[in-house]
């Protein structure tokens, strides 16, 4: 885990963080799963925020 996101990992590519969901670079300079869920509807916190709305 890197930063505040369970899907982020440290790498020597991109800006230092990769994402297991996008299979590329993390969208943020400092990984933040809550912000990712709010802005993109993805990441480990997306189900918490949108899980009940999608049912």
C-alpha positions in Angstrom: 0.0 0.0 0.0 1.3 3.4 -0.9 0.0 6.6 0.7 -3.8 6.5 1.5 -4.8 4.0 -1.2 -5.0 0.2 -1.0 -4.7 -0.1 -4.8 -1.5 2.0 -5.1 2.0 0.6 -5.1 5.4 2.0 -5.2 7.3 1.8 -8.5 10.2 3.4 -10.3 8.0 4.4 -13.2 5.6 7.2 -13.7 5.7 9.6 -10.7 6.5 6.9 -8.2 3.1 5.2 -7.8 1.3 2.7 -9.9 -2.4 1.6 -9.6 -3.6 -2.0 -9.6 -7.0 -0.8 -10.9 -5.9 1.2 -13.9 -2.8 -1.0 -14.4 -0.8 2.2 -15.0 0.1 5.3 -13.1 -1.9 6.5 -10.2 -4.0 9.5 -11.2 -2.8 11.5 -8.2 0.6 12.7 -7.2 0.0 11.2 -3.7 -2.4 8.3 -3.8 -5.8 8.9 -2.0 -8.5 6.2 -2.4 -11.3 8.4 -1.1 -10.5 11.2 -3.6 -10.2 8.7 -6.4 -13.7 7.3 -5.5 -15.2 10.8 -5.4 -13.7 12.0 -8.7 -13.5 8.8 -10.8 -15.9 6.3 -9.1 -13.1 3.7 -8.9 -10.8 2.4 -6.3 -11.2 0.5 -3.0 -13.4 3.2 -1.5 -15.8 3.5 -4.4 -18.0 0.7 -3.1 -18.4 2.4 0.2 -19.4 5.7 -1.4 -21.5 4.3 -4.2 -22.4 0.8 -3.3 -25.9 1.6 -1.9 -26.7 4.0 -4.7 -26.0 1.4 -7.5 -28.3 -1.3 -6.0 
